[in-house]
Amino acid sequence: MELYHGDIVYSESSEKLNVFEDSWLAVEDGKVEGIYKDVPEKFKNVPVTDHGRGLIIPAFSDLHVHASQYIQRGIGMDLLLNDWLNTYTFPQESHFADPEYAEPIYEAYVDDMIRNGTFHAGIFATIHRDATNILFRKLEEKGLWAYVGKVNMDFQSPSYLCETTEESLRETEIFLEEHSGSGTVKPILTPRFAPTCSRELIWGLGKLGKKYGVGVQTHVVESRWEAGESLRLFPDCVSDSQIYEKAGLLGNGPSIFAHVIFPTEDDIRVMTEYDCVAVHCPEATNNVIAGIMAVKWQQEQGVNIALGSDIGAGVKNGIYRQCAASIKLSKLKEFYEPEQGKTIDITHAFYLATKAGGQVFGKVGAFEPGYVFDALVIDNIEDAGHPMTPAQRLERFCYAGDDRNIIHRYLNGKKI
Amino acid sequence: MELYHGDIVYSESSEKLNVFEDSWLAVEDGKVEGIYKDVPEKFKNVPVTDHGRGLIIPAFSDLHVHASQYIQRGIGMDLLLNDWLNTYTFPQESHFADPEYAEPIYEAYVDDMIRNGTFHAGIFATIHRDATNILFRKLEEKGLWAYVGKVNMDFQSPSYLCETTEESLRETEIFLEEHSGSGTVKPILTPRFAPTCSRELIWGLGKLGKKYGVGVQTHVVESRWEAGESLRLFPDCVSDSQIYEKAGLLGNGPSIFAHVIFPTEDDIRVMTEYDCVAVHCPEATNNVIAGIMAVKWQQEQGVNIALGSDIGAGVKNGIYRQCAASIKLSKLKEFYEPEQGKTIDITHAFYLATKAGGQVFGKVGAFEPGYVFDALVIDNIEDAGHPMTPAQRLERFCYAGDDRNIIHRYLNGKKI
């Protein structure tokens, strides 16, 4: 058992931020036992760590990130999605055929996610199983929580980054068998998106999903082009989401849909029926994809929403950055599309970044009793002589902070 | 004379980035003499500084910033402009009546602008002359380039942050007389905006502008509310800009208009006729003001455009951040208002951040012969084993860099 003192802050819901100033958080077997204003008598012999005015917050969850694109962050941002994919992303991802190319990039990515307080992530690797396993093992070694996908692409893909359908399914099945354990890093099916996957592949993945009980992550209605192309290729489906429903890919585990900017009524139906998570990636959306997700409107329809960095369309780790970016984009959404767009506030955004995203992994992302103590200590936010409330410090960190403000990190209850 | 080696990059125009890889920049008496691929014979005895693969770029210009709001950065961002002004900004600015309150804030602001490579700035202080002089002297001591304004407010302002018209004009005239020298820090007239200034005050400032030959900075059509309110108060004017034209405030020095999001045809007429600079503050605009400036469209109309951080509506120093933010907003402008909005690219944005903004101060912001050598050395941008072109490194710095990537700073030809 351990006791941690500081200003403790976490989200109860999208409308409620719980703030315990100058309080004590008790951790037992790596899990939150409770939060106390004063140390209870029963804990008087428990070792204490005093973080002073440090802000103790849950670690962040990044529900959509391409670890393989870490190397290309902040390059080619003048291109729109298709040009960016063909000029930068696809050629770069093809190099992951070589594990020696992959290893240092995945190493740098994992170090950087930890440095920026992302301890739970839904991660796209590439089509290459060997390289994907390197990433998988690195995440396991660090004790992080993740869903990791070997990407599937067998159609309308450049020859240097394309599998046969058989190969794609076979390699995926081997990947699932290699990682059938019960650790905190798990495999997930990862068809890139409908335009680069044949029907046979997607339906084959659906069978694997059922056989192995694993979920799916993919890109859904991320652009008008993608939405239209998916329906052209799957004319028996009335929505992009329905492709995955019909293929049997939903309901076997988490279903993580990245972007979801242009959902139809049927996309909303599928997402609510199968408890999918729609991942809002505000910086990435703004960089290479036109349009803004209607966060509050989708939430009102009953859709689960989380945040993603979407590196390399996003340029940097740190889901706190995406909190600020999501608020900014919601203001523009309301300005331009008032019927669908309502502004979200910092309380809502921080909830998306922590508890909402964490739900995909288990009891992480909040400090209610029984939650895993995955936490960050945030400090050096205030100016000398100008004390700020915990909520103000949280807001400033999300808008103007960086990894230097994360002065301690706890993962599974242990300082790292 | 000095020679600097590195990858030298600067903007020639909004469409042309000049890149001199592995080259030498010669500085004579603090000014750029020329750029050479190899050291010319005549310079063979000149001392050299080798920055290796460091990117040597011009220092940035921030054409709109409230130094007095540095202390409130990243707080209260959930409020829209009017609420934010009345809840946070006006009460906070009122404390600058006390020079002891002002001193450490201005000190911290100036240190932070230097740390982030902003060496030229158009700065709002507050209505308080004594505190404004503290800021003025700090900028002078550091050798920076700035236009500094004692703010004027005598109307529709909270009682704790309001002057009489006589007091406002008298204090302003004393401020101008105190700073009549020819240094790189200069006074500028700073009526906050039309809704907080009486006609008598604005016309009085026009007379001072002509008498002392000083320019003006203010907020122009920054929100629909402000634009409408200005015309309600000045019914003889057909545009917000025309108020300043009629008052005689334009053409006496630089005319710096912040935001300019909702210009009418007459605003464009005034800005082009008087060579005004419209300052695009993308992050700030997104935080507390609805709407997006039509950068490319205004440029096509002949308007000069520069970038601003607009701290505290903006949250952080670093005009490189505003480069990325301006590109992102231009993409949304094009998406939502294709008739006025054309996407700008990194070449355009970097030009706004350096040469375009620098023109207000003199020959700063580029490396053509005769330009002052105000420069930054940018490094630690690349990942090991993955070399990037100079233009790629510049782009990544603007999107994902921070002050840690600025490893050397030269001001007026001297390392600081």
Interface residues (C-beta under 8 A of the other chain):
Chain A: I71 R73 G74 I75 G76 M77 D78 P104 I105 A108 E283 N286 N287 A290 G291 I292 V315 K316 A324 I327 K328 K331 L332 E334 F335 Y336 T343 D345 I346 D383 A384 G385 H386 M388 Q392 E395 R396 F397 C398 Y399 A400 G401 D402
Chain B: I71 R73 G74 I75 G76 M77 D78 P104 I105 A108 E283 N286 N287 A290 G291 I292 V315 K316 A324 I327 K328 K331 L332 E334 F335 Y336 T343 D345 I346 D383 A384 G385 H386 M388 Q392 E395 R396 F397 C398 Y399 A400 G401 D402
